[in-house]
Amino acid sequence: MRALLVAGMAIVAAIAPALAAVLTPTEIQSTFFTGQPFTSATPSNVKFKMVFTADGKMTREPLAGTGAKGEGTWKLTKEGFCTTWKGSKANCFRILTAGDNKWSVVKGTTAVATWTK
């Protein structure tokens, strides 16, 4: 019985990431790039207030004593979006659903942030 339970949990853990829906570029724009603030948290739980405006600009402000304020630009791509923070090179991402009002920002196969509204 215990082996069956463990096997069932392993199957759920293996397929759960596959159930996450990838947002289309249009869904990314209409959900996040509207000029309305939302929260971004790094894997180490540094939190920022993020604002992406419709004209392709973005800002971030730390919500606590850690993290750096920044500004830059964004653009949609075929698979998601790319950002360029001032003083940095461009990075491209996909967004996957991760629960109610929660999304994972993914670069390659690595989650680099969690966005919440």
Backbone torsions as a table, in degrees:
resi	resn	phi	psi	omega
1	MET	NA	-45.0	-179.9
2	ARG	-63.5	-40.9	179.1
3	ALA	-62.0	-37.9	178.7
4	LEU	-65.7	-41.7	178.0
5	LEU	-63.2	-46.3	179.0
6	VAL	-61.6	-43.3	179.1
7	ALA	-63.5	-40.7	178.5
8	GLY	-63.8	-41.6	178.4
9	MET	-65.5	-37.9	178.4
10	ALA	-64.5	-39.8	178.8
11	ILE	-65.2	-45.0	178.6
12	VAL	-60.9	-43.8	179.4
13	ALA	-62.8	-34.2	-178.6
14	ALA	-74.8	-34.2	-176.2
15	ILE	-95.6	-15.5	-177.6
16	ALA	-55.8	-46.4	178.4
17	PRO	-61.6	-30.9	179.5
18	ALA	-69.4	-21.7	-179.9
19	LEU	-80.6	-15.3	178.3
20	ALA	-67.2	128.8	-179.8
21	ALA	-84.8	137.3	175.9
22	VAL	-87.4	126.7	178.0
23	LEU	-73.2	139.6	174.8
24	THR	-75.4	161.5	176.4
25	PRO	-54.4	-39.2	179.2
26	THR	-64.7	-40.4	178.0
27	GLU	-67.0	-38.1	177.1
28	ILE	-60.6	-48.2	-178.0
29	GLN	-63.1	-45.9	-176.5
30	SER	-74.0	-22.3	-179.7
31	THR	-89.2	-41.2	-171.5
32	PHE	-118.2	-30.7	-170.9
33	PHE	-97.7	54.3	-173.4
34	THR	-115.2	-1.1	-175.4
35	GLY	90.1	-4.8	178.5
36	GLN	-90.9	137.0	-178.9
37	PRO	-71.3	150.7	172.3
38	PHE	-145.8	171.9	-176.4
39	THR	-104.8	136.2	174.2
40	SER	-119.3	135.2	177.5
41	ALA	-124.8	132.7	176.7
42	THR	-76.6	167.3	175.7
43	PRO	-57.3	-26.3	177.5
44	SER	-91.8	12.5	174.7
45	ASN	68.7	28.5	168.8
46	VAL	-80.7	126.1	-173.9
47	LYS	-109.8	144.2	-179.8
48	PHE	-132.4	149.5	165.4
49	LYS	-90.0	122.5	-178.2
50	MET	-110.7	141.5	173.3
51	VAL	-137.3	120.2	174.9
52	PHE	-112.2	118.7	-179.1
53	THR	-95.7	159.0	-175.5
54	ALA	-62.7	-20.2	-178.3
55	ASP	-86.0	10.5	175.6
56	GLY	89.7	12.8	178.6
57	LYS	-106.8	157.2	179.6
58	MET	-148.0	154.2	175.9
59	THR	-138.4	157.4	172.3
60	ARG	-139.6	142.2	176.6
61	GLU	-132.2	129.6	178.4
62	PRO	-63.1	142.6	178.9
63	LEU	-94.5	-3.3	177.0
64	ALA	-141.4	-164.5	-176.9
65	GLY	-73.6	-10.6	-178.3
66	THR	-109.0	159.4	179.5
67	GLY	97.6	155.5	-177.3
68	ALA	-110.3	140.2	173.8
69	LYS	-69.2	147.9	179.9
70	GLY	-158.7	165.4	174.3
71	GLU	-145.2	156.6	-178.0
72	GLY	-175.6	-156.3	-178.4
73	THR	-131.0	159.1	176.9
74	TRP	-134.1	157.9	172.3
75	LYS	-151.1	147.4	176.5
76	LEU	-78.4	151.0	175.2
77	THR	-128.0	177.6	179.4
78	LYS	-60.4	-34.6	-174.9
79	GLU	-106.3	-7.3	-177.0
80	GLY	171.6	-115.2	179.7
81	PHE	-155.3	161.6	175.9
82	CYS	-125.3	147.5	176.2
83	THR	-125.0	150.6	172.6
84	THR	-134.7	106.4	176.2
85	TRP	-81.3	145.9	178.6
86	LYS	-54.4	130.3	179.8
87	GLY	85.0	2.5	-179.1
88	SER	-129.0	163.5	176.3
89	LYS	-86.1	167.1	-178.8
90	ALA	-68.6	145.0	173.9
91	ASN	-133.9	141.6	-177.3
92	CYS	-116.9	148.2	-171.2
93	PHE	-142.3	163.4	167.2
94	ARG	-120.1	159.2	176.9
95	ILE	-122.4	129.8	179.3
96	LEU	-117.7	143.2	175.6
97	THR	-64.8	144.5	-177.8
98	ALA	-139.6	19.8	-179.5
99	GLY	132.7	-175.0	179.4
100	ASP	-65.5	121.3	178.7
101	ASN	53.8	36.8	-178.3
102	LYS	-143.5	133.1	-177.6
103	TRP	-137.3	145.8	175.3
104	SER	-98.0	132.4	174.6
105	VAL	-96.7	121.1	-170.2
106	VAL	-121.0	131.4	172.6
107	LYS	-114.2	114.4	-173.7
108	GLY	67.5	-115.2	177.3
109	THR	-113.5	7.9	-175.1
110	THR	-107.5	127.8	173.6
111	ALA	-75.2	122.2	-176.8
112	VAL	-106.1	-13.1	179.3
113	ALA	-164.4	162.4	171.4
114	THR	-123.1	126.5	178.2
115	TRP	-102.8	137.6	177.1
116	THR	-133.1	152.2	177.0
117	LYS	-129.7	NA	NA
